């Protein structure tokens, strides 16, 4: 899991390229949506959610909070809208 977070934090991978890299490196196939869920899950930094409330866990942290925040910044940065460089006639 730590390697997944480290690779995605570089900003050089999309979810699709990260899936391919995991499959090539480890031989494991992970669904794209599940990979996204993994990257958003706070349990890897020692926090779990129950009934909509977050609690500190007694389990060890798999990744640092800094790495998790870096991944979150990359995830939210990849959701930028696409724009066109062309002016379209009669566009409202």
N, C-alpha and C positions, 0 to 999 in steps of 0.2 A: 504494500500500500504506500509505503513511504516513497518508493521509486515513482509511482504514479503521480503523487503530488509534486515531487521534485521536477519531473519532466514537464508537467503542465505549467508549473510556476515560471518556467523560462519564457513562456509566451510564444514559443515556436511551434506549438502543437495545437491543432484543433481537436475536438473530440474524436473525429474520424481518424486522423493521423496518429493520435495517441492509442486508439484501439489497435491499429495495425502494428504499432511499435510494441505493444504489450504481447500481441500474438506472435510476433517475430522473436522477441526476447525470451518470453516465458512459455510460449505454446498455449496460453490461455485465451479463450475468446470471451470478451465481455460486451454485453449489449450497450449501445451508445447511451441510451437513457439511464441505464444502471450506472454507467461510468459517471454521468452527470450527477446522479444521486450520491455516489461515493464522494465526489469532490465537494458537495455541499454539506455533507454529514459532519456535525460537530463532535461525534463520538470519538473521532480520531485525535482530538485535542483534549479529551478527558471530560467532555460535557455531554450529558444525555438529556433527552426531552421526554417527559411523561405528563400526559394530560395538558399539553400546551405550556408547561412550565419547565424551564431548564434547571438542571441540578448538576453539581460537580460530581463526577464519578469517582469510584475508588479504584478503578482500573488505571493501568499505566497509559501515558500519552504515547501514541504512535508517531505523531509529528509535532513540531513546535507550533505555537500559536502564531508566530511570525510567518511561517511557511503557509499555514492555513489562510491567513489574511492576504498574503501575496496571491494565492490561488483564487481567492474570492475576487480580488481586483482584476485578475486576468479574465475570469469568467464573465464578470459584468462588463469588461471592456470589449469582449468579443460580440456582445449583443448590440453593437452600434447599427443603426439603420443604414440601408444602402441608399445612395443617392445617384442621380444621373447627372452627367456633365453636359447634357444637351438641353437646350431650351425647346420645349415642345409647344407648338402653336396651338392656340385655343385652350390651353390648360388653365383651369380655374385656380 
